[in-house]
Amino acid sequence: MSDPLRAFELAGPAAAAALDWLHVHCDLAGALERDDGAVQVWLHGALPALPAIAVTVRELPVHAADFEVTGLEHDRPILVAADLLVRPPWVERPAGFRGVELVVPRGNAFGSGEHASTQAALRCLHRAWDAPASFADVGTGSGILALYAAARGCSQLQACDIEAAAVVAAQALLPQATVRRGGAEVLSPADCVVANLTAAELHAALPAVLACWRGRSPLVLGGMRAHEVAGVLERLGTPPVDRETIGAFTAIVMAPRTSR
Ligand SMILES: C[S@@+](CC[C@H](N)C(=O)[O-])C[C@H]1O[C@@H](n2cnc3c(N)ncnc32)[C@H](O)[C@@H]1O
């Protein structure tokens, strides 16, 4: 029979380093990285003596409720607009909600709806939506922006990301979409294009993003901090028709440049 389960709190600047060490040197039954920076671990038996790592160790009582902790208890639906909701699959739709609902699992890639840049891009996309025939999402992360296009009925969906994990996550979320690894240059031209990237990434990717945009429906660019917007607009040469700032991040909408 194994030793009884015990719980320990590791507090201090090196709590994460201590957790890394424990993962390698003993068989942890559970670990929780808390919002206050401390780490809580559960294991059968005594905590091994930690090498010179700056943490304070305190034994905690083991509660039956500890076995129920999943780390997902605090997830909530995110109302991006009055009629646009993002939620993970394990959170219920709020009663009475009518509108576009994006169900995105959290934790696989960037873009679970919590980040201000995702919300700003989503709001821009939502207001500018003109039912394009085709849609491309550059820097798709979880696939959340392409999922918006799918939810609005767009059937020609493409997405790309330079990160392999994002490509896997987006393809799992959108089996019907063409998801490729790489930048906008790996995509075919699309009527509506969105790219929510950092400003530095946007600057580097802009020629390929513009080449991918057929211009028949809006172009949405997101992820810029306030002082970075002017530099991107200067490259575009025309003012945006809409913009949205949430927290530190701004997204802009460029009007279609050709008629459909
Ligand atoms: C800020 S996240 C946005 C994710 C998601 N589209 C959203 O709005 O939440 C940016 C993503 O773009 C990817 N990325 C960065 N530079 C890129 C580039 N040049 N081409 C394609 N993807 C890129 C990153 O790997 C990351 O997944």
The ligand as an SDF file (V2000), in Angstrom:
LIG
                    3D

 27 29  0  0  0  0  0  0  0  0999 V2000
   -1.7730   37.2310  -30.9270 C   0  0  0  0  0  0  0  0  0  0  0  0
   -1.8800   35.5790  -31.4970 S   0  0  0  0  0  0  0  0  0  0  0  0
   -3.5040   35.6440  -32.2350 C   0  0  0  0  0  0  0  0  0  0  0  0
   -4.2400   34.3310  -32.1980 C   0  0  0  0  0  0  0  0  0  0  0  0
   -5.7030   34.4370  -32.6520 C   0  0  0  0  0  0  0  0  0  0  0  0
   -5.7980   34.7800  -34.0460 N   0  0  0  0  0  0  0  0  0  0  0  0
   -6.4510   35.4770  -31.8230 C   0  0  0  0  0  0  0  0  0  0  0  0
   -6.8460   36.4930  -32.3800 O   0  0  0  0  0  0  0  0  0  0  0  0
   -6.6160   35.2590  -30.6250 O   0  0  0  0  0  0  0  0  0  0  0  0
   -0.8040   35.6390  -32.8840 C   0  0  0  0  0  0  0  0  0  0  0  0
   -0.5390   34.2930  -33.5560 C   0  0  0  0  0  0  0  0  0  0  0  0
    0.1340   34.5660  -34.7800 O   0  0  0  0  0  0  0  0  0  0  0  0
    1.2010   33.6480  -34.9760 C   0  0  0  0  0  0  0  0  0  0  0  0
    2.1460   34.3550  -35.8550 N   0  0  0  0  0  0  0  0  0  0  0  0
    3.0700   35.2860  -35.5470 C   0  0  0  0  0  0  0  0  0  0  0  0
    3.6500   35.7690  -36.6720 N   0  0  0  0  0  0  0  0  0  0  0  0
    3.0610   35.1370  -37.7170 C   0  0  0  0  0  0  0  0  0  0  0  0
    3.2090   35.2040  -39.1220 C   0  0  0  0  0  0  0  0  0  0  0  0
    4.0770   36.0140  -39.6980 N   0  0  0  0  0  0  0  0  0  0  0  0
    2.4370   34.4240  -39.8920 N   0  0  0  0  0  0  0  0  0  0  0  0
    1.5390   33.5630  -39.3300 C   0  0  0  0  0  0  0  0  0  0  0  0
    1.3760   33.4450  -38.0050 N   0  0  0  0  0  0  0  0  0  0  0  0
    2.1090   34.2210  -37.2020 C   0  0  0  0  0  0  0  0  0  0  0  0
    1.6470   33.3110  -33.5730 C   0  0  0  0  0  0  0  0  0  0  0  0
    2.2620   32.0450  -33.5450 O   0  0  0  0  0  0  0  0  0  0  0  0
    0.3360   33.3510  -32.7840 C   0  0  0  0  0  0  0  0  0  0  0  0
   -0.2820   32.0790  -32.7470 O   0  0  0  0  0  0  0  0  0  0  0  0
  1  2  1  0
  2  3  1  0
  2 10  1  0
  3  4  1  0
  4  5  1  0
  5  6  1  0
  5  7  1  0
  7  8  2  0
  7  9  1  0
 10 11  1  0
 11 12  1  0
 11 26  1  0
 12 13  1  0
 13 14  1  0
 13 24  1  0
 14 15  1  0
 14 23  1  0
 15 16  2  0
 16 17  1  0
 17 18  1  0
 17 23  2  0
 18 19  1  0
 18 20  2  0
 20 21  1  0
 21 22  2  0
 22 23  1  0
 24 25  1  0
 24 26  1  0
 26 27  1  0
M  CHG  2   2   1   9  -1
M  END
$$$$
